[in-house]
């Protein structure tokens, strides 16, 4: 694993799209990339920060998947 830190000023000229050329020695290949792995920026969409893509559930999606019962279900003993 290698961490490459690029300053945020890279977005100064074009805030919508940025490109960066990464060079590796011939015997090394890039197998995965992740932008901002430590969540240091205010990124609203984390789903486009990885290559190859990996779906990341939002906190809301995780909350929805939890089994929440309303008061009537709890009183009835529903599972």
Backbone as CSV, one residue per row, in Angstrom:
resi,resn,N_x,N_y,N_z,CA_x,CA_y,CA_z,C_x,C_y,C_z
1,UNK,0.837,-1.185,0.000,0.000,0.000,0.000,0.874,1.236,0.000
2,UNK,0.445,2.199,-0.748,1.173,3.457,-0.826,0.173,4.599,-0.767
3,UNK,0.489,5.630,-0.019,-0.385,6.795,0.088,0.287,7.959,-0.616
4,UNK,-0.427,8.568,-1.527,0.050,9.729,-2.269,-0.868,10.895,-1.924
5,UNK,-0.320,11.930,-1.322,-1.132,13.094,-0.940,-0.944,14.194,-1.986
6,UNK,-2.063,14.626,-2.538,-2.073,15.680,-3.552,-2.865,16.842,-2.961
7,UNK,-2.337,18.074,-3.002,-3.043,19.205,-2.392,-4.383,19.486,-3.074
8,UNK,-5.320,20.035,-2.310,-6.664,20.330,-2.815,-6.644,21.377,-3.925
9,UNK,-5.575,22.134,-4.046,-5.482,23.155,-5.096,-5.531,22.554,-6.498
10,UNK,-5.424,21.246,-6.597,-5.489,20.593,-7.903,-6.830,20.881,-8.583
11,UNK,-7.874,21.194,-7.783,-9.199,21.482,-8.329,-9.388,22.959,-8.672
12,UNK,-8.362,23.758,-8.518,-8.502,25.198,-8.716,-8.945,25.557,-10.137
13,UNK,-8.363,24.933,-11.146,-8.691,25.284,-12.531,-10.028,24.720,-12.983
14,UNK,-10.357,23.532,-12.536,-11.619,22.908,-12.934,-12.178,22.140,-11.735
15,UNK,-13.154,22.713,-11.028,-13.673,22.058,-9.819,-14.490,20.803,-10.095
16,UNK,-14.884,20.563,-11.348,-15.709,19.393,-11.674,-14.891,18.176,-12.103
17,UNK,-13.733,18.410,-12.696,-12.956,17.286,-13.213,-11.468,17.556,-13.075
18,UNK,-10.761,16.565,-12.593,-9.319,16.662,-12.403,-8.696,15.374,-12.912
19,UNK,-7.532,15.471,-13.504,-6.817,14.255,-13.902,-5.398,14.324,-13.339
20,UNK,-4.870,13.164,-13.016,-3.519,13.064,-12.461,-2.872,11.829,-13.062
21,UNK,-1.717,11.972,-13.639,-0.988,10.862,-14.233,-0.118,10.213,-13.167
22,UNK,-0.304,8.911,-12.972,0.492,8.162,-11.999,1.419,7.220,-12.752
23,UNK,2.700,7.321,-12.484,3.695,6.477,-13.130,4.202,5.453,-12.122
24,UNK,4.326,4.202,-12.558,4.858,3.145,-11.701,5.984,2.435,-12.443
25,UNK,6.889,1.803,-11.718,7.921,1.001,-12.384,7.264,-0.145,-13.168
26,UNK,7.986,-0.681,-14.122,7.436,-1.740,-14.984,6.984,-2.963,-14.199
27,UNK,7.630,-3.266,-13.097,7.293,-4.478,-12.350,6.166,-4.262,-11.341
28,UNK,5.618,-3.050,-11.261,4.507,-2.773,-10.343,3.284,-2.330,-11.129
29,UNK,2.135,-2.846,-10.732,0.887,-2.489,-11.393,-0.090,-1.945,-10.364
30,UNK,-0.898,-0.988,-10.771,-1.914,-0.436,-9.889,-3.105,-1.377,-9.909
31,UNK,-3.464,-1.907,-8.757,-4.586,-2.840,-8.667,-5.828,-2.183,-8.075
32,UNK,-5.656,-1.083,-7.347,-6.793,-0.380,-6.765,-6.384,1.044,-6.416
33,UNK,-7.350,1.946,-6.474,-7.145,3.343,-6.088,-8.290,3.777,-5.200
34,UNK,-7.969,4.643,-4.243,-9.025,5.217,-3.400,-8.682,6.676,-3.130
35,UNK,-9.639,7.540,-3.389,-9.481,8.965,-3.130,-9.981,9.241,-1.719
36,UNK,-9.194,9.937,-0.936,-9.547,10.351,0.416,-9.956,9.168,1.306
37,UNK,-9.051,8.205,1.524,-9.411,7.035,2.330,-9.664,7.356,3.806
38,UNK,-9.141,8.483,4.293,-9.322,8.852,5.704,-10.434,9.883,5.902
39,UNK,-11.219,10.131,4.851,-12.370,11.040,4.911,-11.985,12.415,5.448
40,UNK,-10.941,12.990,4.870,-10.442,14.290,5.304,-11.104,15.449,4.568
41,UNK,-11.866,15.180,3.525,-12.556,16.237,2.795,-14.059,16.082,2.977
42,UNK,-14.795,17.121,2.666,-16.255,17.099,2.787,-16.836,16.571,1.480
43,UNK,-16.747,15.278,1.276,-17.226,14.648,0.050,-18.623,14.092,0.283
44,UNK,-19.601,14.564,-0.486,-20.989,14.122,-0.305,-21.243,12.767,-0.939
45,UNK,-20.435,12.378,-1.925,-20.661,11.109,-2.623,-19.399,10.253,-2.528
46,UNK,-19.398,9.302,-1.625,-18.233,8.436,-1.444,-18.216,7.277,-2.438
47,UNK,-19.299,7.081,-3.169,-19.383,5.950,-4.095,-18.466,6.092,-5.306
48,UNK,-17.991,7.285,-5.606,-17.120,7.452,-6.771,-15.660,7.669,-6.382
49,UNK,-15.283,7.253,-5.184,-13.916,7.462,-4.697,-13.016,6.248,-4.857
50,UNK,-13.505,5.164,-5.414,-12.700,3.943,-5.511,-12.683,3.385,-6.922
51,UNK,-11.542,2.776,-7.255,-11.417,2.000,-8.471,-10.659,0.729,-8.117
52,UNK,-11.168,-0.425,-8.432,-12.482,-0.693,-9.012,-13.576,-0.284,-8.033
53,UNK,-14.739,0.012,-8.581,-15.841,0.552,-7.791,-16.269,-0.405,-6.686
54,UNK,-16.651,0.180,-5.569,-17.186,-0.580,-4.446,-18.316,0.256,-3.860
55,UNK,-19.509,-0.325,-3.789,-20.642,0.408,-3.259,-20.500,0.575,-1.756
56,UNK,-20.714,1.798,-1.301,-20.645,2.109,0.115,-22.033,2.579,0.535
57,UNK,-22.597,1.921,1.519,-23.928,2.297,1.973,-23.844,3.571,2.809
58,UNK,-24.838,4.444,2.582,-24.897,5.675,3.367,-25.365,5.354,4.774
59,UNK,-25.179,6.288,5.671,-25.644,6.088,7.044,-27.151,5.897,7.065
60,UNK,-27.868,6.580,6.173,-29.316,6.430,6.106,-29.691,5.018,5.649
61,UNK,-28.998,4.498,4.631,-29.268,3.139,4.162,-29.003,2.122,5.273
62,UNK,-27.924,2.301,6.018,-27.625,1.397,7.122,-28.707,1.465,8.191
63,UNK,-29.193,2.669,8.477,-30.246,2.840,9.474,-31.533,2.156,9.015
64,UNK,-31.853,2.310,7.709,-33.074,1.695,7.183,-33.028,0.177,7.277
65,UNK,-31.849,-0.417,7.145,-31.724,-1.870,7.176,-31.875,-2.440,8.589
66,UNK,-31.642,-1.613,9.597,-31.814,-2.080,10.966,-33.302,-2.335,11.210
67,UNK,-33.586,-3.262,12.077,-34.970,-3.593,12.391,-35.486,-2.604,13.439
68,UNK,-36.244,-1.613,12.989,-36.848,-0.646,13.892,-38.313,-1.012,14.080
69,UNK,-38.740,-1.052,15.327,-40.130,-1.367,15.633,-40.802,-0.126,16.204
70,UNK,-42.062,0.049,15.831,-42.817,1.129,16.453,-43.382,0.628,17.775
71,UNK,-44.024,1.513,18.532,-44.505,1.178,19.875,-45.498,0.012,19.854
72,UNK,-46.382,-0.033,18.853,-47.373,-1.115,18.789,-46.693,-2.461,18.525
73,UNK,-45.710,-2.466,17.651,-44.992,-3.720,17.366,-44.248,-4.203,18.608
74,UNK,-43.654,-3.301,19.355,-42.942,-3.679,20.569,-43.903,-4.255,21.597
75,UNK,-45.072,-3.610,21.752,-46.061,-4.068,22.732,-46.577,-5.470,22.385
76,UNK,-46.767,-5.713,21.071,-47.270,-6.993,20.578,-46.211,-8.079,20.660
77,UNK,-44.951,-7.667,20.704,-43.862,-8.641,20.745,-43.410,-9.086,19.364
78,UNK,-43.683,-8.287,18.333,-43.246,-8.626,16.960,-41.733,-8.702,16.887
79,UNK,-41.253,-9.565,16.025,-39.805,-9.679,15.817,-39.377,-8.940,14.599
